Amino acid sequence: MMGKENLKLTAAEIGTLWGQYVNGTAVDTVNKYMVTIIEDKKIKTLFEDAIKTFGKQKKQLTTFIENEGFPVPVGFSDSDLNNGAERLFSDIFCLHYLHIMTLHGLLGHTTSLSSSVRKDLRHFYDSCDDDAKRMYHQTTELLLEKGHFQRDPSFYPEDNPEFIQDQQFLDGMFGDKRPLAATEIIALSLNIKKKILEKSLSIGFSQVTQSKEVRKFLKSAQNASDQQIQALGKKLKGDNLPVPMSWESEVTVSQDAPFSDKLMLYHMGFLLQSSQSYHGAGLASAMRIDLVATYEKIILKNIMITKEWFNVMAKNKWLEQTPLAPNRLEIAKDK
């Protein structure tokens, strides 16, 4: 019987390791740029910690992949970084970026853990989750300290618990709508924050990309994000609830590219694909027909944009292929 540490990695485990490596190196490259432009000492310290932490994780990811006999992904590196590029983002935007990407990391580590069986891999993702939770607390505290943390809407509680009594709870496409439920509010707020990051990055990246094709895609993604922010924000405004502030003003007018076109385009695709899980969570929490329709429209639009993204990435040979299962039909062909 094979020992627990000698079990071959499953397809799910290889897939999550591969994804953690490629996505991690993309974000790490952005962090390495941001740490060079940040002037605020406290924010800079958090980025230095994030870079150091991923450096350790990257070594372990590499070891897992190599020991299984799979090629280590190319991912992203300093070759995708233009050292000395002008400032593209403010210090506060960088802090917001680190906070949001930490949230993505928390979800990614939890998903990877739930797909892992081997003990050493489970312990690794446990440690990654601990690192992400530490960073979440630190970025949250610093945003609060600087007065830039955007709290979700709040309202006064009811005196007593209540139960749904009729079909009207689900209505909302026409006529009177019931007020938003707390679960619906948090989903709307979180999805808007993710869209704000997508929009702000697409604005910055579109200013500095050298490719007309990439710029066209980024502008398309920017317009879609803006429309989706408006659609989700309209639901909050309908109940006189505050909408998270935008960060466009935190993007400078620089046209000096700090990253390769490959990295900028990949990063937008990563955010678009990751956001689908949050849209899905929002759809699952929605119990008003108009909210369901809004989320479905957003999910469908993002699928179309992701297809466009895939075509541009594949055309430029920028999209690394994940490990594939053996093609038994091809192997069995006559030689």
N, C-alpha and C positions, 0 to 999 in steps of 0.2 A: 504494500500500500504506500502511495506517495505521501510524503510529509506535507503538512499544510502550507509550508513555504515553497514547496517544489511543484505545486499544482500549476499546470499550464494556464496562462491567462485566457479568459473567455473572450469572445468577440466583443462583448460589451465593455470589458475591462480594457482591451486594446484600443477600442474606439474612444473611450473617455480619456485615456492617457494621451492619445494623439491630439484630441481636441484641446485638452488642458495645455499641452505644449505649444501648439500653434497660436491659440488665442492668448496664452500667457506671454509669449514672446512679442506679439503685436502690441499689447498694452504696455509691456515693459519698455519697449522702444519709445513709445509716447512718453512714458514716465521719465525716461532718461533725457529726453529733450526738455520737458517741463522743469526738471530740477535745475537745468542750466539757466533758465530765464527767471525763475522765482526769486524775488527779493525778500519776501517775508520769511524770517528765520524759522518760525514755528511750522509754517506750511512746508518749507524746504526740508525740515527734519523728517516730516511724515513721508515725503517722497523718497528720501534717502533710505528710510526704513523699508518702504515698499519694494524698492529696487534690491536691497540686500535680502529681503525675505524671498522674493521670487528667484534670486540667484541660487539659493539653497534648494528651492523646490525644483528648479530646472535640472539641477544635477541628479536629483532623485528620479525625476521623470525620465531622464536620459538613461539611467541605469536600468530602470524597469523595462524600457523598450528594447535596449541593447541585449539584455539578458534573455529576452524572448526571441531574439533573432530577427526582429523587424528593423528596417532602416529608420534612423532618427529623422523626423521631419526637418525640412529646411527652415520652415517658420520664418521669423524675422530677426534681424540682427543690426549691428551698427552700420552695415552696408545700406540699410534703409533709412539711415539718419544723416541729415545734413548738419554737421556741427557748425556752430557759428551763425545759424539762420536767425533772422530778426524775430522779435517777439510777436507771436501770433495770438496769444491768449493772456489775459490778466491773471494775477495771482489767485484771485477769488474763483475765476473759472477753473483754474487748475485744481483747486480744492474741491469744487463741485464735481469735477471729472473723477477725481480719486474716490470720492464718496459714492458716486453712482456705479463706478466700475467695481468697487468693493461689494456692492449689493449684487451685481452680476456674479462676482466670484463666490459669494455665499451660496447662491443658487446652484452654480456649477459644481462646487465641491460637494454639496448635499446630494445632487443628482448622481455624481460620480460614486459617492459612498454607497448610495442605494443600489448601484449596479455592480458593486464589488463583493467578491466572496473571499478571496485570499486575505489572510490576516495582515500581512505586511502592507498590502495595498489599502486595507481599511484603516489601519493605523496612520498611514501617510495622509489620507484624505481627512482623517480626524484632525491631524496637526495643521493641515491647510485651512480647515474650517476654523480652528482656534486662531490662526494668524489673521484670517479675514474678519472674525468677530472683534479681535483687538483693534484692527484698523478701522472698523465700522464705529466703534466707540470713540476712537481718537478723532476721526474726521467729523463725527457728529458734535463732539465737545468743542472742537475748534470752530466749526461753523456757528454754533450757538454763541461762543465767546465773541466772535466777530460780528454777530448780529445778521448773519446771512443764512441761517438755517430756516428753510421754509416749512413751517409746521402745517400739518394737514388741517382741514376745517374742523371746527368743533361747534357743538350746539348744546342747549340745555336738555337734560334728561327728562323723561316722563316720570310721573310719580309712581306708577305701578306697571308691571309686565302686561303686555297685551298680546292677543292672538289674532291671526288673520281670519277674517270672517267671510269674505266673498271673493269673486273673480276680479273685482275692481283693483285689487292689489297688483295684478299683472298688467292692467291697462296702462295707457300712456302714449299711444301713437296718435290718438285724436282726443279732443276734449280735455277735461280736467285730468291732471296727473297727481298721484299721491306724492308727497315729499320723498326725496331720496333716502334710502336706508343707509345706516352707518357703513355696512359692508360695501355698498355701492359707491359711497363717497371716497373711501380709502382707495378703492381700485381706480376710480377716475383720477384722483390726485396723483397716484403713483405712475399711472400710464402717461399723464401729462408731463411729469418730470422727466421721464425717459424720452418722450418726444422732444422736449426742449433741448436735451443734450444732443439728440440726433440732428435737430435743425441747426443748432449752433455749430456743431462740428462740420456739417455739410456746407455752411456758409464759409467758415474758415478754410476748409480744404478746397472749395471751389475757387477761392481767391489765389491759391498758390499752385494748383496743379498745372503741369506742363502739357497735359493732354486735353484736346478739345472734346474727345469722346468721354473721358472721365468727368470733365466739367459739366457736360450735358447731363450725365447721369446724376451727379451731385445736385444740380439745380432741380432735377425732377424729384429727387428724394427730399430736397428742402421744401418744395412746394407741397408734397404729400404730407410731410410732417406738420407743416403750418396748417393745412386744412384739417388734419386730425386733431391738432391742439385746439383749433377753433370749435370743432364738433364736440369734443369732450368737455371743453371749458363752458360751452353753452349750457350743458346739463347742470353744471355747478351754479352758473349764474342764474339759472331758472329758479333756484331755491335761495338766491341771494347769498351764496357761499363764495368765498374767495378762490380765485384761480392762481396757481403757482406763477411766479414772475418769470419772464423770459431772460435769457442770458446773452442775447445778441450783442448788447452793448459791451460785453466783456471780450469780444473778438476784435482785434485791432484791424487796421487797414493794410497790413503787410501783404506783399505779394512774393515774399521770399519763402520758398518751400522748405520746411524743416524735415519733411519725410518724402520717401519715394511715392510715386503714384500708386504702385502696387499696395503699399501699406495703407494709404489713405482709403483706397477703394475697398480693400479687405475689411478694414475697421468698420466702415459703414455697413457692409454686408453682415458682419458679426452682430452689430447693434440691431439691424433689422430682423435678423433671425432670432436673436435673444428676446426681442420685444414681443415676438409672437406668443411666448409663454405667458407674458404679463397680460396680453390682450385676451388670451384664453382664460386666464384666471378672472379677468374682469367680466368676460362673457358668462363664466360659471356663476359669478356672484350676482349677476343682473337678474332681477325679477320684475322688470318693467319692460314692456315690449319695445319701447323706443330705444332703450339702452341696448337691448339684444340686437336690434337692427343696426345701431351705430357700430358696435363691436364687430359684427359680421362684415360690415362694409369695410372697416379698417383692416381686418384680417385678410379679406379678399384683395384689397389694394396692395397690401404688403407682399402678398404672394406674387402679384404681377411685377412689383418693383424688384423683388428678389430674383425673379426670372431674368429681368433685364440686367441685373447685377451679375448673375451667373454668366450670361452671354459675353459681357465685356471682360470679365475675369478670364474666361476660357479662351476667348479670342486672343488675348495678350499672353496666354500661357502663364498666368499668375496664380491659378488655383491649384493647390496641391491636392493630389488624390488620396483619400483615406484608404487604409488597407481593405482589400476586397477578398471575399470568399473565393476559393478555387473554382474555376470554370470547368466543371467536370465534363461537359459536352466537348469543350475544346481539347481537354487532356485526352479524351477517349478517341479522338479522330485518328484515322489511319495515317501513319507517317509516310 
